[in-house]
């Protein structure tokens, strides 16, 4: 993994191959192997690595999430969706799995299902800020159905860190804009942007 992070994919490849040699169940190492092959331009081999791993005995949610990510990079979106769903079935208490499934469902236009997956992630982890933002973006909010009060309550919590304030601020601004509270929306867009700018280092 360190070699991958350093961009030394040629050096990482034999280690990834050794890590999964003889494996009878799907491992996170399988997604490392497929990722390395893809980075090396060996698209066909990466595809085969994912396909073989997906057919092994049941592994962990992390393993299937990794395979799903590579599948998305390969343009195999239906398979990625199935793998993300498998991850949620294996570890339904894992918020990240629900967020990943929500993103996949959104890509297919299944917005109701995506929103349900967001709600599952949010219920499991109050700090699941990407799911809160995605939930706001999935549809045009209406005066009768929105999350404005929920987002305002979350932003009033002093325990929310700067990252949370950025994401929640953008989510709230978007929903306020949807319900035509434009002055309030602009204030939150500006607040979130200022907070984001404070974290950037050029």
Secondary structure, 3 states (H helix, E strand, C coil): CHHHHCCCHHHHHHHHHHHHCCCCECCHHHHHHHHHHHHCCCHHHHHHHHHHHHCCECCCHHHHHHHHHHHHHCCCHHHHHHHHHHHHHHCCCCHHHHHHHHHHHHHCCCHHHHHHHHHHHHHHCCCCHHHHHHHHHCCCCCCCCCCHHHHHHHHCCCCCCHHHHHHHHHHHHHHHHHCCCHHHHHHHHHHHHHHHHHHCCC
